[in-house]
Amino acid sequence: MAKDLGAQGPSIARQAYGEELRLRREAANHTQQSLADTVVCSPSLIAHIEAGRRKPRVEDARRLDKELGTDGFFERFLPTLSPSRFAGHFAPLVEMEKQATSIREHGSGLVPGLLQIEPYARAIFRFGLVNMTAAEVDRRVAQRLERSHILEGPDGPVMWVLLDEHVLRRVVGGPAVMAAQLRHVAKLADSGRIRLHVLPFSIGSHALVASSMSLYRFDDAPPLAYVEGVKTGHMYDEPSRVAQCQAAYELALGDALSCHASLSMINAVAEEYEHAL
């Protein structure tokens, strides 16, 4: 009989969810490999779900329910596995950031969230929704800054950052905020905490011109890709789709400035903003 996962904490709920999957899988005479083949995912993902380390996507849960005849159980209890203070499309992103050993970010129009400073994030949220209250802005800014803690200390992920020149030139919050934000990014790059490259206007179109994207690698799980749009985002784990995203990132990276030239450009643009004050 399925457990009442909704009454449990997220950690316990994940373990119970995984145990339920194991029991239903074995009752259906499936191995982790055969179930993964049927629901079109990797066997390592099934193993991680059963161990309580990962949660399936909605479409994965639906396929599990269909294959195992569980009457919507695995989809219905997904929200109990990781109650999040973050917006719905950000919740899986935050989860992956914490587990990743390597992150590759592409910012097409804004500095990626992990690198944002408080006044820059505040300016984004102030104009992101209609009639947003000061308290809501404060809450969202605090959440965004909390995410950046993974960059602190020696155990954080290896991080590559690819910025379109639009990110440098779009004045978010005014010249003073932009100067401080770009100096912050430059400091992270200069210290070796991130590997930074800029895609200058002079190259014209490039492989990632249409959207922002994040790539994640893990020690004990398949890689993932996250593509973001307006008020939405999608996490991909299908190997072919992830490979396509990785190839696009590599193509764009090949068109970018060197680390040294990128750092020089960011510092030069920051100085322009400082002189405009």
N, C-alpha and C positions, 0 to 999 in steps of 0.2 A: 504494500500500500504506500502511495506517495506521501512523503512527509510534508508538514505544513511549514514550508520554507519562509513564508511571509512573517512568521512570528520569531524568527531567529536573526541574530546579527549577521552582517555580510560575510565574515570569515567562516562562521559555522554553516551558514546557508550554502556557501560554495562547496564545502566539504559534503554536505548532505545532498546537494544537487549532483555532485560527481559520483557519489555512492549510488544514487538512484540511477544514473546513467549506466554505471557498471552492472547493476543488477538487471536492468531492462535489456542491456546488450547481451549479457550471458543467457538470459531467459530466451532471447531470440536466436541463440546459437551463433552469435556474431563474435569474431575476434575484433580487436581494435582496428586491424588492417581491413577486414571485410566491411566493417561498418563505415570506415572512412571512405572506402571505395564507393560505397552505395550513396553516401550523402555528399560526396564530392568535396572532401577536405583531406588534410594530412592525418595519418595515424598518430603523429606526435600531438596534434591538437586534441584528438580524442583522449589521449593519455593525460594531457595537461588538464582537461576539463574534469576527468575522473579523479585526478589528484587534488582538485580544488584550486589549481594555480591559474586557470584561465576560464573565461566565460565565452560561450559561443555568440556569434552574431545572430540577429533575429532570423535571418534566412537559414542559417545552420540549424537553429533550434526547431524551425518549422520542418526541415527535412528529417531531423532526428525523430520528431513526433510522428511524421508520416511513416517512416521506415519501421519504427518500434511500436506503432499503434498506441501511443500514449495520450491520445485525446487532448492535445494542446498543452500538456504539462510543461514541457521544456521551454516552450515559448512563454507561457503564462507566468512562470516564476523567474524569468530573466531579470526583471527590475529589482528583485530582492537580493541579487548577487553583489551588486556594487552600488548601493544608494549613493548618489553623488551630489555634491553641492554645485557642480558645474552644469552648464547648459547641456542638453541631451547629446548634441553632436560632438561636444568636447569630452564627455565622460570617457569613451574608449581611448581617446588621445592621451588624457592624463594618466590612465592606467598603463599604457604602453611606454610612456616617457619614464615611468618609475622602474620598469623592468628592462629597458633597452641597455645594451652595452655599446651601441653605436646609433647615432641619430644624424641623419642628413636632412637639412631644412632648406627649402627654397622660399624666399619671400618675394612675391611679385609686386605688391603695392605697399606693404607695411613691414616693419621689423617683426620677425617671428616672436610669438608670445614669450618664449623662454628667455629672450634677450631684452625685453622691454623694461624700462625704468618706470617708476610710479607716475610722474607727470605725463609721460607719453601714453601709457595705458589709460590714464584718467581722461585724457583728451579724446581717445578713441571711443571710450564708453559713453562719454557725455553726449556724443552725437550719433551713437550707434542705434538708439531706440527713441521713439517718440515719448516725451514726457517722463523720462527716467528720473526718479527721485535721487537726491543726494545720497541717501542711505544705500540705494541699490548700486549706485556708482561705486561707493566705498566698498561694498561687498564684492563686487566683481573685480575691482582693482586688487583687493587683498588676495583673492583667489588666484589671479594671474601672477602676482609676485610670489605666491607660495610655490607655484610650479617651478620657478627658477632655482629653488633650493637644490635641485638635483645636480646643478653645475658646481656646487660647493663641495670641497673635499676631494680626495684622490679616487674615490670609488664611483664618481659620476661617469656618464657615458662619454665616449669619444664623439665629438660633435663637429660636423662640417656645416658651414653656413654659406649659401649662395644667394646673393642679393641682387635684384634688378636695380639699376640706377634710379628707377622711379622711387624706390624706397628712400634713397638719399635725398631726392629733390622734393618729395611731397612734404609740405610743411605742416606737420601735425603738432598742434599746441603752440605754435609760434617759434621764432628763431632760437630763443633761449632753450626751449625744450628740445628742439632738434639738435642743437649743439651738444647738449648734455647727453642725449640719446646716442648720437654718433660717437662721442668720446667714450661712452660706456662700451659700445661694440668694439671700438678700436682697442680699448684696454684689454678686453677679453681675448682679442686676436693677438695683441702684442705679447701677452703673458703666455700664449700657447694654449689657453683653455679651449679655444675654438679655432678651426681652420677656416679662414675667411676668403671668399672670392666674390668679386663684383662683375655683373654682366652690364657693360657700358652701353649707352644709347647707340654708340657708333657701330655696333655689330648688327643693328637692325633686329629682325625677328630671330627667335631661338626656340629650342625644343620645349621650353617651359613657359613660353610667353602667355599662355592662356590661363594659368592658374598657379596657386601656391601648392606645395606638396611636401610631405615629410616621409622619410624612409627609416625603418627601424630594423635593427638586427639584435638577436638575442643569443645567449650562450646555449640554451637548451630548447629553442623553439624556432619555427620557420620565420623568415623575414616578413614584414608587413609594409604596406604603403598606405598613406592617408592623404586624400585629395580633398581640398576644402573649397567651398563656394560661398555665396552669400547666405548666411544663417544656416548653413548646412555643411556636412562633411561626410565622407565615406571611407571606411577602413577596408582595404583589400588584403586577402590572404591567399587568393588563388595564385599558384606559382607563375602562371603565364602572365597574369595581370601585373603582379609585382615585378616580374622581369621587364615588362614593358616600361613601367615607371622608373626602374633603375636605369634602363637604357636611355630614357629621356633625360634623366639627371646627368648621366655621363656625357651625353651630347652637349648639354648646356654648359657643363663644367669645362668642356674642351674649348668653348667660345669665351670663357671668362678671363678676366685679368689674373695675373699671378698674385700670390698672397702679398708680396711686397708692394706691387702696384695697386692692389685693392686697398691695402691699409693706407697708402699714401693718398689715394683718392678720398677715402672717408675722412681722414684728418684734414685734407684741403677743404672739403665741403663743410666740415664742422667749423673751420676757421672762417669761412665765408659767413656762416650764420652768426658767429661771434662778432664779426665786424659790422653786421647789420643791426646790432643792438644799440 
